[in-house]
Amino acid sequence: MTDILTNDEISLLRSLEKKSRTITGNFTHKRYDRLETKGYIKRLSQLPSMQDILYEITDAGKAALRAVGGAAE
C-alpha cells in the first residue's frame, strides 16, 4: 500500500522525475523530509561550504507517482 501523498509531494516527485534538483540555502528542507524518510527520494550530495543539496527520485518514488497516476512519460 502506498502512502497518501499531498499535492505538494506529488508536484515535487514530478519535478524530480524530470530532473534532479539542487537546493541551495542554509536551512532545513522540510518539504523533502517525509519523501526522503519513506525512500521516495534520496540525497545525492551536500557541499557544506555552500549548503547545496542534490535530490533525486528513487524507484519507490516513481512507483508512488504511478500509483497516483502522476508519472511523466
N, C-alpha and C positions, 0 to 999 in steps of 0.2 A: 504494500500500500504506500502510495506517495503522500508526503505531507502536503497540506493545503498551502499553496504559495500565494502571497499577496500580489497585487498588480505590480507593485514596485519591484518585487523579487523577480517576477516573470519578465519585466522590462529589462532588468539587469542581466538576467540569463540570456535573453535575446541579443542584447548588445555584446555580451561576451562570446556568444556563438559566432558572431560575425568577425570579431577581432578581440584579441587580448587587450586588457585595459590597464594603463598605468595611472595610479592615483598619486598625486603629489600633495603634500601638506603635512604639517606637524600635528596631526590629530587622529583619533581612532575612527575607523570607517564602519560605524555601527550597521549601516545598510548591508554590509557584507558578512557580518558575524554569523548569523544563522545559516546562511548559504554555505559558508566555509565549515561550520560545525557539522552540518548534515552531509558534507562531502560533495556538494554540488559545484563548488568552485575551489580552486587551490591558489595559494600564494606562491608565485614562482621565485620572486626575489624581493629583497628590500635593501636599499642602499642607505645606511644610517646617516650618512653625511647630508643627503638630500631629502630623506624621508619619502623616497619613491617606492611604491609597492606595485608589482605587476601581478594581476589576477588573470586566471584562465579558467574556462568552464571544463568540468570533468565529464566522463561518460555518464555518471549518475545525474549530473545536471542536464545533459542532453536528453536523457530518458525522462526526467521530470518535465522538461519542456514538451516532449512528445505526448506525455500523459495528459497535459492540459491543452493540447492542440496548438502549442505556440512555437513549434520548431520551425526555424527557417530552413529553406531547401539546401 
